Structures are given as C-alpha cells and as structure tokens.
Amino acid sequence: MFVCKSRLVSVSKRQSAAVSSQFVRNGSKEKSPQNHAIQGTQLLREPALNKGLAFTIEERQTLRIHGLLPPVVTNQDLQHERVLLNFNALTSNLNKYIYLTDLQMRNKKLFYRVLIENIEQMMPIVYTPTVGEVCLKYGMIYHQPRGLYITINDLGHVYDVLCNWPEQNIEAIVVTDGERVLGLGDLGAYAMGISVGKLALYTALSGVQPHQSLPVCIDVGTNNDKLLNDKFYTGLRHKRVTGEKYDALMEEFMAAVKRKYGQFTLIQFEDFANQNAFKFLHRYRNQYCTFNDDIQGTAAVAVAGLLSALRVTKVPLRENKFLFLGAGGASTGIAMLLHRAMVDSGLTSQEAYNSIFLVDKDGLLVKSRTDAAISSFQKPFCKDFPLMPDYKEVIDLVKPTALLGATGSPGLISHEIIAKMSEWNERPVIFALSNPTSCAECTAEDVYRISKGKILFASGSPFDPVEYEGKTFYTGQGNNAFIFPAMAMTAMSCRVKHITEHMFLKCAQYLAEMVREEDLDRGLLYPPLGDIREDSIKLAARLAEYSYRTGIATYYPEPMDKDEFIREHVYDYEYRDFMPKLYPFPLDGPNEVK
C-alpha cells in the first residue's frame, strides 16, 4: 500500500488533453466507440478504464478525479488480495457470483486478473454449476443490464437494435433463446446468464478481448409457466413464438450481424432446443462463421476424453462399442463426431455406425420405430433391432466398452450398471455429462467405489476427489471450456470464414494429446483445470496451424510463429500506466508546486 504525499502537480490544459487522449474510446483495444475523452466521475464509472485506488496522484490530477477517491494509492496486487478475502468470506455460491459480477461492472481488469489467476476456484462460480442457479434466479438478482436483448417484437428492426450496442468492433457473439438451458429446461430471458458466462470464459481462458464480445438473448417468450407467473421475470410474458415468425427473426438476426459487424464475426449458438439447434447449425454453418457449442463443443470435449481413456484401456478406437443414454443434441453431436473419428481410424462409415448405440426416453433408436421424435440426424444410428424400450436391457445386450450419459437424470447410471460395466471390461469408461452437478447420471464416489477404481470416469460438472483404498482419484471434468474459447480465439485471430467439423475433431485430438501420463495415473482424462488458460492458448495455436494448412484461414500474411501470433491477441489484465507520455520534464522541475 502506498499513501500519497501532500503534493500537487500543476497540470496545464494541454498536458491534461495529452493524457485524456489516451482514454479516447474509439479505436482503442479496450475502449468503447464514443469519440470523446473520458475524465472525472465518468472515468471511474467506465469498467474498462477504472483502476480504483491504483490511480496515481498524477493521473488523478490530470484526469480530474483528484479528491474523488480516498487519498491512499494502492496497486493491483493489494486489490487482488482484498477481492479474494471478501470472496472467500462469502458462504453462498450465488452471493460469490453476485460479488464477482459487481466487480466486473466496476473494474474489468481486476475482475479478469482474479478470474484468470484463480481459475480452478472461480470457474465453477462464473459458469457451471453456479450459473444454473443464477439463471433460475436471474430476475431476483438482476440489478444492472448486461448484454443485448432482441425480442420477437423487434422483427423488422433487428439491425437498429444492434446499433444501440455501444461497441462498434464486435468480433464474437454468444446467442441463446433460452429454450433448453443446461439440464434446467426453458428459462426464456433468464438464459442471458449463460451468454454472459460463456464470454467471460472467452477472455479468461483464451484471452479474447472482452470489449469485442457481445452476449445476446433472443426472447420469443417462454413455455415455462413458473416464469410466466414470476413477478420478477425479465422477459416477454407469453408462450414461445414458433414457426415461420421465429425463423424469420433468426434469419434477420444473422443477416443484421453480418451487415453490422462483418462476415468474420463469430456467432456461437447456445442452449437452443435440439430441433432448432441442428436446424440452424446446418442452415448457417456454410454462410457464416458459426458453431453450436451444445452440439459441437460438447462433442469435441467428449471425444477428447474418450481418446484419452483409450490411451489407458489400450483398446483401439475401432474395436470399441459406445452406448449413449440420451439421444438429444449433446449425445447425437458426440456420436456424429465419434463416427467421423472412427472413419478416420480406418472403419467404413457403416462399420462406425454399427459401433454406436443411442437410447432416448422410448428406448433404443431402431429402424422399426416410426415415432416423429427420431429426426434425420439420428436416423443413421438406428439399428435393425426389435423395439427395446428398457435401457437396462439395451445395456445388457450391447455390453458397451464406454457408456455415456447426457440425460439430466440423476441416478440413471445405477450401482447395478456400474458393477456390470466393471464385470464386462478390464477398464470400462463411464461419462456422466449432464450439468449442473445435481443432474449428473451418477457420482464419482459411486463409480470409483463400486468398480474398485477400475472405471475411467469423466463428468460434465466438477466432483471432489475420491479416496479409495489409499489412492486418490480425480475426476476429469469434460467441460466445453476446454474447447470453445480456443476455437473462438482461432476463428477471430485467423479470420476463419467457416468453422468445419474437422476443426472440432482436430481440437479433440489435440486436447487428448495434452493429457500427461501422470494425469492419467490420477484418473484425469483432461488436463488439470489449473492449466486451462495456458492449454487454451496452445490449443488455439495448434488450431491456427491446422487452419492455415487446410486453407480455411484468411488472415494474411500467414504468421510464421502461430503461438506467438495467438499470444499477441491475448487480453492483458495489467493496468495501463498513462503518465510516462505526459511529462517530457521531471516532476521536480519548475512546473511542480512546492
């Protein structure tokens, strides 16, 4: 801590303007697009610029904030320490989220330093599992607008709404319509918490510039009666608008983004219902720079975990049988990418399909089923079997080497099933991928204890380490955060016009290669979460190499060192020092007031 001395520096208007010009928003990496300099209380209210008590005496005088702050001058290290003390004093994860949100809205650089340097502790707060509780209570905790809301009432005027966003240089958008949030169902406008959380991880993990990202919620209503009767609900109070009008709004939104921000703007779809998720992915993937994280991000991180597990089982990919409990967007997306990986390993397309089994609420997907619930993207996985509505019978029939749950149904993978998987396989694989933790199909403790440590386990949400017979087992968290920040950084920095399926397969393969042997020995099928920022940057660099090698990157000239190129784009959370350019003369010169 540094206490300021009673010294005033005489600052001319010309010198003041010199410093103030450094705060002009337009064209800066970290500023908003307004064309005026920021001083005084306005500066203290600008989270991208505010340093709080870390402003020096010279900066305070020059920027007209002298006297607006307590006289002490501190630094970011002490601010960081104070934030952690306050954070750890809170007992509720929801209150911790609110505290971090308030910090983000006051001092962006300090927020990201806290998040980045304490990522294992903070990530479960800013994203899963706490973000689920946040979305459920979004109206209750709402106190300041975050993100852009585009409603069905804006049809015909979406571009005008986009123009209301203060930043002009947007390069990444996370958009949701809130119809299927995690395992929590239709949360309507409350899903804005998901878009905000995803973009915070864009910056924290791969270094995307926060001012270049935009969270968007498409509000067409909600079918959740509880929300419609919630007096604090922040969205439109009517049932969801569907059909042609809904599709027209999304079409207008995509075109407006391209018109406003350009062809290379990344648009990540998040938490759309399965039918719309696949529809928009196939409709827009070759028109825009876009991907669906629930389908493709989940697929990449799950396939990465499976590839890591096979390093332990020693069973070649082509010789495995994979059974999915759940046949929604997540499971089907994983199955599709897994099919691509198996074909790349040497199987024919049909042989790969024959090794992958999907079960939904009505049982195994089979050709004899005629229900409309089986969509076109699921049909290739349908088997020429009789109707099998009981998923336990399917498991007994298939005897899979790997069992993956993505249903949001806790306890679905029972003790009996865990025991059978351990009986059939030397080192079976079980993934419980549903979020949040309360929705996981089984727990880490059940898996490790019932299988006596044989099972290779991963989950979608975090589990505490499990002690069994003198050994500590650590659960690998198959979190999409291993994938989407790196994918976003690559797409943005390399100007990738369209994101291909093979990019996600390569991402999965590269991520699996990052898992060290000592990690596998501890039970981890993913790199340690504490290394995720550095691993994300390395992953983005490898994806950049692939993008240039395959001709999908359009930024030229091609950078020779891709790792250095990616790191040049990484957000710097250290405070800026604005004073060196201000005084061409020593501070103890004739202009100092003695």
N, C-alpha and C positions, 0 to 999 in steps of 0.2 A: 504494500500500500504506500502511496506517495501523497503526502499532504502538501498542498500548494503553498508557496510563499506569497506574502503580500507584495506582489509585483505586477504592475500594469504595463502593458506594452502599447505604445502609441501605434495605431494602425491606420494608414491612410485609406481613403475610399478605393484608390487604385489597387492597393495591396489586398484589401478585402475582396475586391472583384476577382483578383487572381486566384485566391483560394476558392471563392464561391463558384468560379467557372469549372472547377474540378467536380462540383456537385451537380452540374447540369445533367439532367436525366437522359436527354436524347443522345443516342449513340454510344452510351457507356455500357459496359458489360453488366453492370449491376443496377442501372437506374431505370426509372420509368420514362416514358417518351415525352413528357412535358418539356417545353422549350425554355424554362426559366430556372434560374439558380435557386437553391433551397437554403434558407437561413432560419435562424431563430427557432421558435417553437415548432415550425413546420419540419425542420430538420430532425428534431427529437421525436417527431411522430412518423418519420419515414424509416421503417424497419430495415431496409437495405443499407441505410447510411448510419443509423443511430449506433453510437458506441457507448452511450450512457456515461458513467463516471470515468470512462477511459479517454474522453476528450481531454487534450492537453489545455493548459491555460491559454497558450497562444491560439489554439483552434477555437476555444470558447469565445475569446475576444473578437477574433476575426469573423467568426460565423454568427456573432450576435447571440450567443447562448450563455455568455458570462453572467452569472447571477441566477440563471435558470436552473442550475444544478447545485447541489451541495459543494462546498469548496474543495473537498478531497479529490485527488486524482489517483485513480487506480489503474489496473491493467486487466487484460482478458483472462489471465491465469487466475487471478483472485475472483473475478466474476464467475468463472467456470467452477471454482471451488464452492462459491456461495450457492450457485444453482444446484449442485449435487447435494449439498447439505439440506436445502429446502425440499428437493425432490425426494430424498431418502426419508425425510421426516413424515411424508405423507403415507398413509396406510392403504388407501384405496387406489387401484389402478386407474379408475375413472378420474379421480382427482389429480393423479400424476399426469394423465393425458391433458386435462384442462390446464394444468400448470405449464406444461411444455407448449401448448397452443398459445397461451398468453405470451410466453417468451418469444415464440416465433413471430408474433404480431408486433412485438416491441423491438427486437434485436435479432435480425436474421442470422448474422454471422455467429453470434454467440450460441444461438439455437443449434446451428449445424455443427459447431465445434462439440457441443455437449453430445449431440446425437452420434457423430462420427467417432469420437474418442471413447464412447461408452456404448458401442453398438449392441453388444450382447444384452446389456441391461435395458436399453432404450427401445430396441426394435419391437419387442412384444407389447410395448406401450403405444407406439405410434402406428403400429399395424397389428396383425393378428397376434394374440387373440383379443386384445383390448378394443380394437377398432370395431369389433362386432357389438360390444356393449355400447360403444359410442354411437353407432348408427341406430341402435334401438332407442336411445335416449337423446337423439340429436336435437329435438325440439326443446327439451328441458334444459340442456346445457348451452343452447345457442345464445351467443352474445355479440357476435360480430360476423359480417358476411365474409365468406371465403369461397372463391370460385364463381363460375358463371352459370346461371340457371336459364335454360331455354325451354319454354313450355309449348304445349300444343297450341296455345293461344297466340304464339309468335309465328305461326305458319305464314309464310309470305314476307316475313320481316327478320329472318334469322341473321342475315348479314348485318342489319342495323344493330341487332343485339350484340353481335361480336364486336362491332365498332365501339361499343361502350366500354370494353375492357381497356384499361389504361395503357398496358404494354402493347407495343406495335410489333416487336421482334419475338413472336411466339414460334417455337420450333417443335414443341411436344405437347400433346393434349391427351389426357385420360378422360374418357367419356363413359358415363353409365346412365342407364334408365332405371336402375334400382329394382328390376323385377325379380332378380334372384341373387340376393346378397349373401355371400358365403353359404352357410347352411341354414340361414335365418329366413329365407323366403323374400317376399315382396315388401320392400321398405320404402318404395317411392322416392321422394325427395330427400329422405334421410340418408340415402346412399352417397350423398356428397362426401361424407366422411371417408369413403373408400377412395374416391378420386384424389382427395387431398393427401391421404396417407400414402398412396402409390407414388405420387410426385415427390413427396418428402424423401422417399427411398431412392428415387431417381438421383437426387442430389447427394444424399448421404452415402450411397453405395458406389455410384459410378461417376459422380462429380458433375452431373448436368447442371448448368446454370439455372438457379431457381426462377429468375425473372423471365426465362424463356419457356416456362412450362405453364399450362393452363388447365385447371380442373373444371370439368363441365358435367352438369347433371341435366339430362333430358327428362322433363317432367310431363308425362302424359296422363297423370293420375295414378291411382293405386287400387288394387283389389283387396287390400288389407283393411278389413272393417275396423280393426282396432285402431289403426292410424286415422281412418276417416272420422272416428269418434274421439280422437285425441285433440283436446283443445289447444295443445301446443304444437300440433303438426304444422310443418312449414311448407307443405306442398299443396297442389291442387286437390280440392276435396270432391273428387268424383271418381268413378270407376275408370280403369285404364281405357284409353282410346286405342283401338287396334285397326288392322286392315289398311286400306289404301291411304287414309289420312295420316296414320302413324308412319307408314313407309315414305310418304311424301315429305314429312318433317325430317326424317333421317337423310333423305336424298338432298334436301335443301341444306341441311347442316353440313354435309360432306362438301357440297359444292361451295358453300359460303366459306369454309375453312380454306379451301384451295384458293379461292378468289382473294381472301383477306391476307393469308399468310404464305401461300405458295405451295407448289406441288410437293415439295420435300418435307412438309410439316408432318411429323409422325402423329398418327391417331391410334391410340390404344383403346380397344373396346374392353369394358369391364362389367361383369355382373349383369349381362343381358340374359333373358330366358334362352334355353337351349335352341329352340327353333329359330329365334331371331339372331342368336349368336352365330350359328352356322350360315344362315341366310346372308347376313351382312358380310361375313368373312369371305364367302365365295363371290359375292357381288362386287366387293370393293378391293379385294386383295391385289388385282391387276390394274386398278385405276388410281389408287392412292398408296401412300406409304403407311400401311396399317397392319395391325395384328390383333388377335384376340387373346388376352392373357389367360383367360379361363380355359381355353382350348389348347392354344399353342404353348404358352408359358408353362402351364401345368404339365403338358405332355413332355416338354423338354426336361423339366426338373425330375419328373418321374422316371423317364428313360435313362437319365444320367444316374439316378440311384440304382436302377436295375443293372446298368453296365458296371457300376462299382461292385454290386453284390456278386456278379459273375466272376469278378477277379478273386473272390473268396471261394465260391462254390466250385469253380473250375469246370463248370458245365457250359459248353459253347452255346451261344445265343440261339442257334438254330435247333438245339436239342431240348429247349425248354417249352413248357406249357404254361400259359398265362391265363388266369381267370380273374375277371373283373366283377366285383359286386357293385352294381350301379352301371347304367348304360347311358348316362347323361352326357353333357358336353365335356366334362373333365375326363371321364373314362373313355369315351369314344375318341377324344383328341389324343389321349395317351396311346390307345390301341392303334390309331392311324399312324402315329409317328413310330411306334414299335414295329408295325408292319413294314414301314419303309426301312427301318434299321435291319430287320431280318432279311429283307430282299437284298439289301446291300451286302449282307453277310454270305449270300450265295443261294438262298432259297428262292424258289419261284414264288410269284405273287400268291397263288392258291395255296401252296405249302405254308406260307406265312399266315394266311387267313385261317388255315386249319389248326394252327397252334395257339390261336387267341379266342377266348370264350368270354361272352358278355352276358350278364344276368341283370334284368331290371325287376321291378316290383311284381311283374307277372311271370317271372321265371327266365329260363334260358332263351336267348334270341335264336329262334329256329325258323326254318322256311315255311313250316306249316302254320305258323301264326299269321293271322290276317288282320290283326288289330292295327288301327291307324297310328298307334304310338310308335311303331317301328318306322323310322324315317329313312330316306335314301342313303344317308351317310352311315347308317347302321346295317343296312342290308348285306353288304359284303361279308359281315361277320356272322350272319345267320347260318346255323348248321342244319344238315339234313338229318335231324333227330326228331323223335316224337316229342310232344309237349311235355315240358318238365317245369311245373310251377314252383317246386320246392327247391330253393337254392342249396340246401344242405345235400339233397340228392345229386345235384349237379356237381358239387364239390367231390362227393364220393365217386361219381362216375369219371370225372376228368382226372382226379388226383394231380392237381397242378403243382408245379415246382415253385410258382410265385402266385400269391393271392393279393389282389389289390382292392381296397375298399374306398369308394368315393360316393357314399350314400347319405351322409349326415345322420346316420342311425347308430347311436352309441350302443355297444354290446353286440352288434351284428356278428362280428367275428368272435364266436363264443370260446369258452375254455375247451370244449369238445373239439372244435375245428382246429384250434391251435395244437392240441395234442395229436390230432390226425396228421396235420401237416408235418409235425416232427417225426411221426412214425414213417411216413412215406418218403421223406427226403433226409439226406445226411445233413444238409444245411438249407433248410427251407427259407423262403423270402416272403415276408408279410409287410404290406404297406397299408397304414390307416391314414388316408389322405384328407379326410374331411376337417374343415375349420368351422368354428373355433375348437379348442381342445375338448369342450363338453360334447361335441358332436362326433368325436373320433370313434371308429368302429371297434377299437379295442385299446387297451392301455399298454404302455411299455412294461409296467411291472408284471401284468398277466402274461405277456408274451415271453419275457425272459425267464420267469419262474416256472411256468408250465412246460416250456421247451427245454428247461435246464441250460439256458444260454445258447441253444443251437440256432435259433431263428435269427436271421438278418432282418432287422426291423427299421422302418423309417415312418415318419408321421408328417402330417401337414402342419401341425401346431406343436409347440415345444412341450417336452416331457422332462421331468427331473431325472438325473442319473439313477440307476437301479443297482443296488448291491446284491450280489448273489454268490454265495459260497466263496467269499473272499475276493471276488472280482467285481469291478465297477463297469457297468455297461452304459454307454452314452448313446442316446437316440439321435440319429441323423434327421434333421428337420428338412423335409422336402419342400422348402419354401420357394415360391416363384421368385422371390427376391434374388435368388442366385442367377436368374435368367433375365427378367425384363429390364433392369437398369443397364446391364451390359449391352443388351440388344438395342436399347434406346440410344445409348451413347454412340454406338457404332453407326446406327442409321443416321443420326444427326450430324456427326462429325464427317462421315464419309459421303454424305448426301446420297444415301441409298434410295432409289426411286421406289422399289417394291421389295418387301421382305418375303423371302421364299421359304418353303417348308424345309429345304435342305439347310438353310441357315439355322433353323431350330435343331435339326439333327446334329449338325456340327457343334452347336452350342452345348448340346447334351454330351457329346463325345469329349469335347474339350474340358467340360466341368468334371466328368468322371476321371479324366487323367490327372486332375489337380488333387485328387484324394490320395494322401500318402499312405504307405503301408502301416505306419504307426496309428493312423486314424482308423483304418480298417480293423486293426487289432483291438481298438477300444469300442468297436461297434458302429463307428460313424461311416455312413455311406456318402457323406458330403463333406466338403472341407469344414473346418471349425468355423462357427459363426463369427468368432472374433477376427478372422482373416477375410471376411466377406468383402470389405471395401477394396483391399489390395487385389483380391482374386477377381473382383468385378472389373477392375481396370485392366488386369491381364487378359481376362476373357474378352473384353471389348477389343483389345489389341489383336488377339488371335482372330476374332470375327472380322476385323478390318482387313487382315491379311487374306482371309478367305474371300471377302467381298471384292477386293481388287483382283485376286487370282481368277475369279469366276466372271468378272466384268460387270458386277451389279453396283459397284461404287462409281459415282460420277464426279467426285471432287478431284480436281486436277490442279497442279501436277500431283501425281501419286507420291505421298510421303515415303521416303526410304525407310525410316525407322518408325514402324507403326506404334510401338509402345510409347515412344517419345511424342508422337503426334497426338495420341489419345490424352496423354498427361498434360499436354498444352491446353486442352479444353476443360480440364478439371477445375471445378469451383474452388476458390481459395477463401477459407473462412477466417483468415487472419485480418485484423483491422488494417485499414489503409492509413498511412501517415501523410497528411496533406501539407505539412509545414515546410519540408525542405525546399520546395519550389517557390515558397512565399518570400523569403528574405534573402536577397543577394548580399546582405551585410550581416555582421554578427549581431546577436541580440543585445550585446552590451555596448553597441555603438551609439551614435548620437540620437537615434530615434527612441531609445528606451527612456521611459520616465523614471527618474531616480527618486 
